[in-house]
Amino acid sequence: MKTTKTTTPAIRNSINRSPLQHGLLLIPLALALACSALSPTARAVSPAPDGGYANGNTAEGDSALFNLTNGVANTANGYQALFSDTTGVQNTANGAFSLAANTTGNNNTANGYAALYNNTIGDKNTANGVLALYNNTTGVANTANGAFALFSNTTGYQSTANGYQALFSNIYGSKNTANGYQALYSGTNGVANTANGYQALFSNTSGVDNTANGYQALFSNTSSNSNTATGYQALYSNTITGGNTADGAFALYSTTGYDNTAAGILALYSNTTGSRNTATGGLALYSNTTGFYNTANGYYALGSNTTGSYNTATGYYALISNTDGYRNTANGYEALYNNTFGINNTANGYYALYNNTNGNSNNAFGFAALGNNATGNSNNAFGFTALANNVTGNLNTAIGDNAGYAVTGSGNVCIGEGVYGVAGENNTTRIRNIYASVASGGAVYVNSDNKLGTLASSRRFKDEIKPMNKASEALLALEPVTFRYKKEIEPNSAMQFGLIAEEVEKVDPDLVARDAQGKAYSVRYEAVNAMLLNEFLKEHRTVRELKSMVAKQEATAAQQQEEIRTLTASLKEQAKQIQKVSAQTEMSKPGPRVADND
């Protein structure tokens, strides 16, 4: 073989980097002129290319393998194919000017007119198509299938382009994959991007780790990273923000935000700068613009949300009307349907908190629970239609199916299935089965801050223990009364017996229980009972002392009676003795003497 090289490839540098702008139709003319300008002293492989040569080289075509020296196992088919190759190994060029500039590059394959035309020392590249990998010089392990695929690549490596003008503008970018017409068209130095579909990632220049699947998916992306778009025009407007995932036609279409996830047609469609949102379902979070940390699962879930944040909606039309409300959670068909500005609400169940608009901090669990609540705050409803008719009431709690169904006021508690409550009442507690239940044990008490409990009597709970003494004498000033509770408190209006707290307070303030405002509310009857016990014990001691005195007096009287009886007996005996002596005396007297008349 001859080694003299006096001629350069005919079309070297004759094709501009932008053939679409300067006209590719001029290339054949340039080629013709270049062919006529070849030096008459130029030497090529000898004999002229027409089959196999030494070292396993094959050349077919005018000037094919023209400058080959020590190259091995190269195949050149076509005018000036592998024209500049000297020591390159295992290259294959099929087509006029294919691999024309290759000198020492190895394991390259070029099929098509001017494919891998400018490659010099790049290795392991594959180009199939007119001008595919045309400008590659030192790039390694690139694959281009399609006219103009990877056209501008120079030093980029491990990129794959399949389709007309796929990765057309890539220069330094590496590890990119483009499948489809003009996919990754504008990429220059982006890395590890994947584009599948017509003009997918079309505008990407330096973005990294992006994946686009679908017609014009991630179309406007320029320099953002780690985005994934699957579907027609998914993430279409995204430019410089990263970490977004869009799956579905028009999903995240308008976004410039980051770390968003949208799955479903038009999901997060209007999102602009909102970030870290998740939308799953057609039209989910459709109107979101700047809201962040929202999660929507279901068709049109959070569909109207614009700036609201930290919302979670699961179910068809869940939180559909929410615009600016935040920290709301809705799970179920049309849950929190009408909420617009309300915050910190939680709705679980079909129609739960359906009519809530501006109400805050409500919790509803169950079908239509708090369904009519509009502006009420801090309500809790657990059960089928629990608190269903509350509209503006606050601080209500209902537990059980239909519990609190009729409640419209505030501060009410209804516990148990069917404990409906009463419309308009406030601060009332109702518990199912309490009235008819029988139980033993300690009584239950409630203090002014609504704490339930029993009275503890153990010494370990008490301080300042001392005898009651005369403290209980206040009871003697109390005036018990009979009365009837008002109808709204006790519908049966049964006769009651007791005391009036305000009157008791005047006698002894410690004997009344007070409400949250410190006003006398009830009488501490358990204290009254203890005081009664003290008074009873005092009276008992007095009676016992009196009985002792009486017993002593009775004993003295008995003794005196005995003494009297003894004295009486003695007197009687003495009387007998006296009588006896008297009788004897009487008998010893001499009889009467009679004087003689003589």
Order of alpha helices (4+ residues) and beta strands (2+ residues): alpha-alpha-beta-beta-beta-beta-beta-beta-beta-beta-beta-beta-beta-beta-beta-beta-beta-beta-beta-beta-beta-beta-beta-beta-beta-beta-beta-beta-beta-beta-alpha-beta-beta-alpha
